[in-house]
Amino acid sequence: MSAIASLYVLDRERAVELADLAGRTSWWARLTRSSAGFDRNAAFFEVLVEHARPVRPGYEWSGNCMLALLAYLQRRGVRLRRSDLKAESSAINRVYGETLLLTSVHKKYLDKLAPEAHREDQIRAYFEKERLGFEEAGIAAMDGLELLHDALSRLQRDEVLLLNVG
């Protein structure tokens, strides 16, 4: 199954609002697809559409490549999953797939996110080990690094970079 990686920039308060909307979606509403579940689902995406800016250009590769890149970075000490918005991220994860909420605190990793800090052949080897070995895997990873680096470097103190793979 293919996955899509989407990145948005939004105000910190809106990220908390999204988590609240995700947290209020009961498991029963998701299971039965009741109108109450859809209303909350619609409200979640309405907040994204109205108050978030999509990061452009987006990530043009499979979201699975982004997940592999995040795992690769984790092994190298880049802890993007650790956040002062961990509870909010977890609430969104339960409903909408793998979601990271990156804040200005994560800027401490900018040097390690720079594409020139990595060797494409090493990342490609990691992808192959994770069963994502394809001819352009290194390029997909480098594109992901560049996108994360650029989006995070432009992030303001009161903003959040929402990365969702789903």
Backbone bond lengths (Angstrom), bond angles and torsions (degrees), N, CA, C in turn:
res aa  C-N    CA-C-N  psi(-1)  N-CA   C-N-CA  omega(-1)  CA-C   N-CA-C  phi
1 M - - - 1.438 - - 1.523 108.91 -
2 S 1.304 115.48 135.76 1.450 120.38 -178.85 1.522 110.40 -87.46
3 A 1.299 114.95 153.94 1.461 121.26 179.18 1.520 108.17 -129.18
4 I 1.313 115.73 156.81 1.458 122.10 179.83 1.523 108.48 -119.21
5 A 1.322 115.88 134.52 1.469 121.09 175.26 1.528 108.07 -98.75
6 S 1.320 115.97 124.70 1.462 122.02 179.30 1.519 108.82 -122.91
7 L 1.319 115.99 139.50 1.461 121.20 179.33 1.521 109.49 -126.30
8 Y 1.330 114.98 135.84 1.457 122.03 179.58 1.523 109.10 -136.63
9 V 1.325 115.42 150.05 1.460 121.46 172.07 1.524 106.83 -112.29
10 L 1.333 115.78 130.50 1.454 120.55 179.11 1.522 110.01 -147.99
11 D 1.317 115.00 163.14 1.465 119.95 176.77 1.518 109.74 -64.26
12 R 1.298 115.18 148.40 1.466 121.49 -178.80 1.537 111.75 -55.81
13 E 1.334 117.01 -41.52 1.469 120.21 -179.96 1.520 111.18 -61.55
14 R 1.323 116.97 -34.78 1.471 120.72 179.63 1.527 110.65 -69.58
15 A 1.318 117.56 -33.28 1.470 120.25 176.79 1.524 110.08 -64.62
16 V 1.321 116.00 -39.63 1.470 120.67 177.09 1.527 109.43 -65.72
17 E 1.327 116.88 -39.60 1.468 121.30 177.48 1.529 110.84 -62.88
18 L 1.333 117.30 -42.73 1.470 120.79 177.67 1.522 111.01 -60.47
19 A 1.318 116.28 -42.44 1.471 120.07 179.12 1.520 110.47 -63.34
20 D 1.316 116.25 -39.49 1.462 120.44 178.27 1.525 110.25 -63.52
21 L 1.322 117.15 -43.76 1.467 120.66 178.32 1.523 111.09 -63.56
22 A 1.314 116.85 -41.48 1.472 120.33 179.03 1.520 110.59 -66.78
23 G 1.318 116.79 -40.04 1.456 121.19 -178.54 1.508 113.59 -67.71
24 R 1.333 116.85 -26.65 1.456 120.38 -179.37 1.521 112.70 -83.56
25 T 1.327 118.28 -8.67 1.456 120.42 177.83 1.513 107.67 -78.56
26 S 1.301 116.63 109.04 1.467 120.61 -176.71 1.518 110.68 -70.80
27 W 1.317 116.65 155.68 1.459 120.95 178.01 1.522 109.39 -63.21
28 W 1.328 118.32 -32.77 1.462 120.80 -178.38 1.530 110.39 -68.74
29 A 1.324 116.96 -40.48 1.463 120.25 178.68 1.517 110.54 -64.04
30 R 1.343 116.69 -39.32 1.468 119.35 178.48 1.514 110.68 -68.35
31 L 1.336 117.34 -38.33 1.457 122.04 -177.59 1.520 111.41 -69.74
32 T 1.319 116.63 -44.97 1.466 120.44 -176.31 1.519 112.30 -90.72
33 R 1.306 116.29 -7.76 1.461 121.50 -178.16 1.532 111.18 54.34
34 S 1.313 114.63 43.69 1.465 119.95 179.06 1.523 109.94 -69.19
35 S 1.303 115.00 163.23 1.466 118.96 -179.56 1.521 111.09 -62.99
36 A 1.329 117.56 -30.40 1.471 119.83 177.48 1.515 110.29 -62.44
37 G 1.319 117.14 -41.09 1.458 121.32 177.96 1.510 111.67 -64.32
38 F 1.331 116.28 -41.24 1.451 120.01 179.39 1.522 111.34 -67.26
39 D 1.340 117.36 -37.94 1.457 120.02 178.96 1.521 110.68 -60.77
40 R 1.316 117.24 -44.10 1.466 120.37 178.90 1.523 110.50 -67.98
41 N 1.330 116.03 -39.99 1.452 120.89 177.76 1.524 109.46 -60.35
42 A 1.329 116.10 -45.18 1.460 120.77 179.02 1.526 110.30 -62.18
43 A 1.326 117.20 -40.79 1.467 120.58 179.89 1.525 110.93 -63.31
44 F 1.324 117.01 -39.38 1.463 121.64 178.64 1.530 109.83 -58.56
45 F 1.338 116.16 -51.75 1.460 119.81 -177.64 1.523 111.94 -72.23
46 E 1.323 117.11 -26.77 1.457 120.70 175.33 1.531 110.37 -63.69
47 V 1.323 116.72 -41.46 1.468 120.74 176.96 1.527 109.59 -61.88
48 L 1.335 116.90 -43.31 1.470 119.67 178.38 1.524 111.22 -61.23
49 V 1.333 116.59 -47.98 1.465 120.72 -177.36 1.528 111.19 -63.83
50 E 1.329 116.56 -43.33 1.463 120.18 -174.71 1.525 114.17 -80.34
51 H 1.331 117.41 -30.42 1.460 118.75 -169.10 1.529 115.45 -123.12
52 A 1.311 117.90 -3.02 1.469 120.03 -179.01 1.523 109.78 -112.81
53 R 1.314 114.79 150.28 1.464 120.86 175.32 1.524 108.14 -106.82
54 P 1.328 117.25 120.92 1.465 117.88 175.61 1.527 109.78 -64.55
55 V 1.306 116.68 140.29 1.462 121.17 176.53 1.522 106.99 -75.73
56 R 1.319 115.96 125.10 1.465 121.58 -179.38 1.511 109.90 -122.38
57 P 1.305 120.50 140.37 1.465 123.06 -7.48 1.516 110.18 -68.52
58 G 1.302 115.86 155.24 1.460 120.78 179.21 1.517 111.55 -79.52
59 Y 1.309 115.28 -174.62 1.463 121.46 178.59 1.523 107.67 -89.18
60 E 1.312 117.05 115.22 1.461 122.33 -172.28 1.524 113.85 -88.92
61 W 1.303 117.35 -1.70 1.464 121.54 -179.10 1.524 109.59 -99.43
62 S 1.307 116.14 173.61 1.461 121.18 177.92 1.530 110.66 -60.06
63 G 1.312 115.29 143.26 1.458 119.98 174.76 1.516 112.08 -60.79
64 N 1.336 117.11 -25.90 1.464 120.64 176.78 1.527 111.10 -63.26
65 C 1.328 116.87 -32.08 1.467 120.51 175.58 1.528 110.14 -66.73
66 M 1.325 116.94 -39.59 1.467 120.21 178.06 1.525 110.02 -64.61
67 L 1.340 117.47 -41.30 1.469 120.54 177.85 1.524 110.92 -62.02
68 A 1.336 116.56 -41.90 1.468 120.23 178.10 1.526 110.42 -64.71
69 L 1.325 116.91 -39.27 1.465 120.78 177.65 1.530 110.53 -63.25
70 L 1.323 117.39 -42.47 1.468 120.62 178.18 1.523 111.02 -61.86
71 A 1.331 117.04 -39.85 1.472 120.83 177.67 1.531 110.39 -66.29
72 Y 1.328 116.65 -41.37 1.466 122.04 177.15 1.539 110.03 -59.40
73 L 1.320 115.90 -46.61 1.466 120.21 -179.91 1.527 111.18 -64.62
74 Q 1.314 116.70 -39.58 1.473 121.55 178.27 1.526 110.25 -56.89
75 R 1.334 116.25 -43.63 1.469 120.83 179.62 1.522 111.72 -65.13
76 R 1.315 116.64 -20.41 1.464 121.42 -179.60 1.532 112.12 -101.89
77 G 1.316 116.15 16.26 1.457 120.49 174.53 1.513 116.15 86.61
78 V 1.324 117.89 7.50 1.462 121.32 178.33 1.528 107.08 -93.47
79 R 1.296 115.92 99.37 1.471 122.72 -171.39 1.538 111.25 -94.43
80 L 1.310 115.75 71.04 1.459 119.95 -178.03 1.523 112.53 -72.11
81 R 1.321 117.17 -21.27 1.472 119.87 179.94 1.530 112.10 -78.41
82 R 1.318 117.24 -14.21 1.473 120.77 175.53 1.521 107.99 -85.72
83 S 1.310 115.04 126.67 1.455 118.58 -175.22 1.518 110.44 -152.52
84 D 1.307 115.55 153.65 1.455 119.32 172.64 1.531 110.55 -73.52
85 L 1.325 117.14 -4.93 1.464 122.98 174.85 1.529 110.53 -111.91
86 K 1.319 116.29 34.43 1.464 121.00 -177.00 1.527 112.53 -61.00
87 A 1.315 118.23 -42.36 1.474 121.10 179.98 1.526 110.45 -63.39
88 E 1.322 116.46 -41.37 1.464 120.64 178.70 1.524 110.64 -65.80
89 S 1.321 116.18 -43.60 1.464 120.94 177.73 1.526 110.86 -60.28
90 S 1.315 117.07 -43.22 1.468 121.49 179.69 1.522 111.46 -63.02
91 A 1.329 117.15 -40.68 1.465 120.85 179.02 1.524 110.67 -62.11
92 I 1.320 116.70 -42.77 1.465 120.58 179.22 1.525 110.10 -69.46
93 N 1.340 117.34 -40.20 1.475 121.86 179.09 1.520 112.11 -55.63
94 R 1.306 116.53 -41.24 1.465 120.20 -176.50 1.521 112.32 -60.34
95 V 1.321 117.08 -26.24 1.458 120.44 -174.79 1.528 112.81 -110.46
96 Y 1.318 117.62 -38.39 1.459 120.89 -167.93 1.520 115.35 -117.08
97 G 1.305 119.56 19.42 1.457 121.05 178.03 1.518 112.00 88.13
98 E 1.303 115.84 -177.90 1.471 122.60 -177.15 1.523 109.76 -58.38
99 T 1.322 116.30 117.25 1.458 121.81 -178.46 1.519 109.77 -133.11
100 L 1.320 115.91 128.24 1.459 121.87 173.94 1.515 107.80 -113.18
101 L 1.313 116.17 139.92 1.455 122.37 174.36 1.523 106.96 -114.07
102 L 1.324 115.38 104.50 1.460 121.21 -177.05 1.528 109.35 -96.83
103 T 1.322 115.37 135.90 1.462 121.27 -178.70 1.527 109.29 -119.10
104 S 1.312 115.68 179.36 1.470 119.58 179.55 1.528 111.47 -61.43
105 V 1.325 118.18 -20.67 1.470 121.73 175.83 1.531 110.17 -60.16
106 H 1.329 117.18 -32.69 1.462 121.43 -178.99 1.535 112.94 -72.06
107 K 1.321 117.08 -8.70 1.467 119.55 178.44 1.524 111.89 -61.90
108 K 1.318 117.42 -17.44 1.465 119.78 177.16 1.526 111.28 -62.30
109 Y 1.327 117.90 -16.25 1.462 122.42 179.78 1.530 113.26 -96.77
110 L 1.319 118.41 4.57 1.465 120.12 -175.52 1.525 112.79 -55.04
111 D 1.328 117.68 -42.73 1.468 119.68 179.30 1.523 111.37 -60.82
112 K 1.332 116.70 -38.27 1.467 120.90 -178.94 1.524 112.60 -79.33
113 L 1.327 117.34 -13.91 1.462 121.22 177.06 1.525 112.23 -93.13
114 A 1.309 117.19 -11.53 1.463 120.58 179.72 1.527 109.34 -64.53
115 P 1.329 117.73 129.53 1.470 119.87 -178.91 1.526 113.40 -54.46
116 E 1.328 117.27 -34.96 1.468 119.88 -178.47 1.528 112.60 -69.05
117 A 1.315 117.58 -11.31 1.472 121.12 177.33 1.530 111.83 -83.01
118 H 1.338 116.62 -0.54 1.468 120.97 -176.16 1.522 110.51 -129.91
119 R 1.309 114.96 154.28 1.467 120.53 175.62 1.518 108.03 -103.71
120 E 1.309 114.48 126.76 1.461 120.59 -177.53 1.527 112.32 -57.66
121 D 1.332 117.17 -38.32 1.468 119.61 -178.93 1.530 111.80 -66.45
122 Q 1.332 117.58 -34.10 1.469 120.36 177.78 1.531 111.24 -69.41
123 I 1.311 115.89 -41.22 1.467 119.14 178.42 1.525 109.73 -66.85
124 R 1.322 116.71 -41.50 1.472 120.21 178.56 1.521 110.24 -60.27
125 A 1.327 117.83 -40.53 1.471 121.88 177.53 1.528 110.40 -63.36
126 Y 1.326 116.93 -39.91 1.466 120.05 177.56 1.529 110.16 -63.95
127 F 1.319 116.65 -43.68 1.464 120.43 178.58 1.528 110.65 -60.34
128 E 1.321 117.27 -41.90 1.469 120.63 178.53 1.520 110.51 -61.52
129 K 1.323 116.32 -41.34 1.462 120.83 177.97 1.534 110.79 -62.25
130 E 1.319 116.51 -33.52 1.469 122.10 179.56 1.536 111.86 -88.66
131 R 1.313 116.67 12.79 1.473 123.59 178.15 1.529 113.16 65.07
132 L 1.303 115.38 31.60 1.454 120.98 173.91 1.524 109.58 -119.27
133 G 1.327 115.01 30.02 1.450 119.37 -178.18 1.518 111.03 -75.55
134 F 1.286 116.32 111.61 1.455 122.17 172.17 1.516 106.71 -142.49
135 E 1.291 116.29 162.41 1.460 121.39 -170.21 1.530 113.82 -52.64
136 E 1.317 117.38 -38.08 1.461 120.86 -174.99 1.532 113.32 -101.78
137 A 1.327 117.95 18.41 1.471 121.46 -177.11 1.527 111.75 -58.45
138 G 1.310 117.00 -40.72 1.464 120.32 179.11 1.516 111.98 -63.37
139 I 1.320 115.88 -39.69 1.466 120.36 178.18 1.526 110.14 -66.23
140 A 1.340 116.58 -41.77 1.471 120.92 178.42 1.525 110.46 -59.24
141 A 1.319 116.35 -42.14 1.467 120.75 179.75 1.526 110.88 -67.52
142 M 1.311 117.10 -44.27 1.465 120.11 -179.87 1.528 110.88 -64.00
143 D 1.340 116.73 -38.54 1.466 120.02 175.66 1.528 110.48 -61.83
144 G 1.329 116.85 -41.05 1.461 121.34 178.11 1.517 111.87 -63.53
145 L 1.320 116.28 -42.64 1.470 120.52 177.53 1.526 110.87 -60.81
146 E 1.314 115.74 -46.40 1.463 120.20 -179.22 1.532 110.92 -62.26
147 L 1.323 116.15 -43.45 1.462 120.58 -179.93 1.531 111.28 -63.33
148 L 1.326 116.82 -47.86 1.468 120.71 178.84 1.527 111.35 -62.02
149 H 1.328 116.18 -45.54 1.467 121.26 -179.41 1.527 111.02 -60.28
150 D 1.330 115.93 -49.80 1.462 119.66 -176.64 1.527 112.11 -65.93
151 A 1.330 117.09 -44.27 1.469 120.48 -178.68 1.527 110.70 -65.48
152 L 1.311 116.57 -42.18 1.467 120.49 -179.31 1.530 111.35 -69.14
153 S 1.320 117.39 -36.73 1.469 119.91 -179.34 1.529 111.64 -67.26
154 R 1.326 118.12 -28.22 1.472 121.71 179.54 1.532 112.82 -87.90
155 L 1.313 116.84 -7.59 1.464 121.58 -175.73 1.530 111.09 -66.02
156 Q 1.325 116.06 130.79 1.463 121.72 176.54 1.529 109.89 -84.24
157 R 1.307 116.32 163.62 1.470 122.27 -175.47 1.535 113.14 -58.59
158 D 1.327 117.77 -34.59 1.467 121.76 -177.37 1.530 112.90 -96.68
159 E 1.337 116.64 13.65 1.461 121.36 -178.65 1.525 111.33 -111.40
160 V 1.317 113.98 161.81 1.460 122.57 178.18 1.523 107.62 -129.30
161 L 1.316 115.57 139.05 1.458 121.29 171.68 1.523 106.72 -98.13
162 L 1.327 116.37 113.45 1.458 121.91 179.17 1.522 107.97 -94.74
163 L 1.314 116.54 119.76 1.464 122.81 176.54 1.517 106.91 -113.55
164 N 1.328 115.76 117.72 1.460 120.75 -179.34 1.517 109.11 -122.25
165 V 1.332 115.80 132.37 1.463 121.51 173.34 1.519 106.47 -119.21
166 G 1.303 115.42 114.40 1.462 119.11 -178.08 1.502 112.43 -159.48
